[in-house]
Amino acid sequence: MTSASPPSENPRTESLIDYPSLFPIKVMGLKVDGMVHAVTAIAEQFDPFFDANTVELRESTGGKYLGVTITVTATSREQLDELYRTLTSHPMVKVVL
């Protein structure tokens, strides 16, 4: 009779990220007034240490879209999941990577 191996941890709860750690997030949307402020305001809700001076901006070739890279201090998977949900639900945001 062979003994069964103990079940491995649920892959959904395992993480490749060591917390806390700096975590870049790229947010893309139309280049409109208020886009950068909206993204940084959301980042500040989830990271009290967020530094707006670290924001990187990149316009699309045609200038219609704007990529905003924010770097937050990730403290848990739950924090990152909620941050992604909040960003993706914002009307100015088209894509979050």
TIBALO-800870 format. One line per field, with one value per residue (C-alpha): x, y, z. Coordinates in Angstrom, 3 decimals. Each point is the difference from the previous one (the first is absolute). Layout:
u [X; ...]
v [Y; ...]
w [Z; ...]
***
This chain:
u [0.000; 1.386; -0.663; -1.509; 2.026; -1.331; -2.015; 2.005; -1.064; -2.701; 1.782; -2.360; 1.386; 3.647; 1.895; 3.101; 0.232; 1.735; -1.995; 0.525; 1.584; -0.049; -2.385; -0.370; -3.425; -0.622; -3.337; -1.138; -2.819; -0.921; 2.244; -2.481; 0.205; -0.130; 1.238; 3.305; -1.635; -2.685; 2.591; 2.262; -2.974; -0.937; 3.616; 0.033; -3.137; 1.812; 3.553; 0.508; 3.666; -0.750; 2.348; -1.567; 3.510; 0.616; -2.864; 1.123; -2.028; 0.107; -2.192; -1.069; 1.502; -3.095; -0.344; -3.533; 0.879; 2.119; 1.848; 0.444; 2.369; -0.425; 2.161; -1.750; 1.184; -1.812; -0.849; -2.275; -1.674; -3.338; 1.274; 1.216; -3.220; -2.116; 2.302; -0.350; -3.803; -0.191; 2.219; -1.814; -3.399; 1.010; -1.670; 3.239; 1.951; 0.007; 2.680; 1.961; 3.130]
v [0.000; 3.378; 3.104; 2.927; 3.160; 2.925; 2.299; 2.873; 3.497; 1.509; 1.642; 2.972; 0.795; -0.547; 3.091; 0.695; 3.419; 0.587; 2.506; 2.839; 0.878; 2.722; -1.017; 1.862; 0.174; 1.356; 1.704; 1.025; 2.256; 2.871; 3.036; 2.313; 2.615; -1.637; -3.440; 0.186; 1.528; -2.712; -2.800; 1.538; 0.664; -3.686; -1.017; 2.232; -1.742; -3.333; 1.098; 2.710; 0.185; 0.488; 2.566; 1.828; 1.067; -3.585; 0.045; -0.655; 1.215; -1.205; 1.224; -2.269; 0.650; 1.858; 1.878; -1.264; -2.301; 0.382; -2.675; 0.800; -2.209; 0.175; -1.814; -0.949; -1.746; -3.329; -1.371; -2.928; -1.743; 1.290; 3.593; -0.484; -1.736; 2.836; 2.616; -1.684; -0.190; 3.681; 1.074; -2.103; 1.279; 3.653; 1.469; 1.624; -3.270; -2.383; -2.569; -0.870; -2.174]
w [0.000; -0.917; 1.974; -1.757; -0.247; 1.958; -2.199; -1.344; 0.807; -2.127; -2.964; 0.279; 3.460; -0.851; -1.057; -2.017; 1.643; 3.307; 2.010; 0.485; -3.316; -2.624; -2.756; -3.329; -1.636; -3.500; -0.542; -3.476; -1.071; -2.248; 0.361; 1.731; 2.735; 3.403; -1.055; 1.876; 3.068; 0.060; -0.162; 2.659; 2.303; -0.186; 0.686; 3.085; 1.318; 0.049; 0.855; 2.627; -1.049; -3.711; -1.546; -2.950; -1.074; -1.154; -2.538; -3.574; -2.970; -3.571; -2.844; -2.812; -3.411; -1.164; 3.298; 0.640; 2.915; 3.114; 1.944; 3.679; 1.976; 3.759; 2.518; 3.223; 3.126; -0.199; 3.425; -0.928; -2.890; 1.262; -0.184; -3.583; -1.062; 1.380; -1.549; -3.426; 0.414; 0.924; -2.893; -2.589; 1.125; -0.470; -3.125; -1.273; 0.164; -2.970; 0.996; 3.147; -0.228]
***
